Amino acid sequence: MANCNPQKKVLLLCGDFMEDYETMVPFQALQAYGIAVDTVCPGKKAGDCCRTVIQDSGAYHGYKTYTEKLGHNFQSQCKLRRS
């Protein structure tokens, strides 16, 4: 499935404490189909990390709401330039 020389490109806009599954799954799935994925986070430089979170059912812990757990450190690949 993967293509060594991607023809298509996607820019993924990220931010601190974004939902892990809404970021990592599309990022990895697009790459699996041979699509080049660049990531950018406003206010961050290329190489800086954006934190992700995972929503967890609080019922397991005795809470009546959801809790957030830390997910991946998602690395920004580009710097957003303002014109």
C-alpha positions, 0 to 999 in steps of 0.5 A: 500500500505504501508508496516510497515517493508520495505524490500527494501531501496533507497539512495537519493543523495541530495544537497542544492537548489535542485528542490523541486518536484524532491526530495519530490515527489520521497521521499514520493512516495517511502515511500508510497510503503513501501520502506525505503528512506535514504537521504544523502548530501555531506558535511552535517551531519545527521540532517542538512537541505538541502534547496529546490527551486520551479521553478516559471513562471516569467510571472505572475510577469512580467518577461520573465524567471523563478524565484526560490522560496524557497521550503521545508527544506529537512532533511539529514538522513545520513552522507556521509563517504569518504573512 
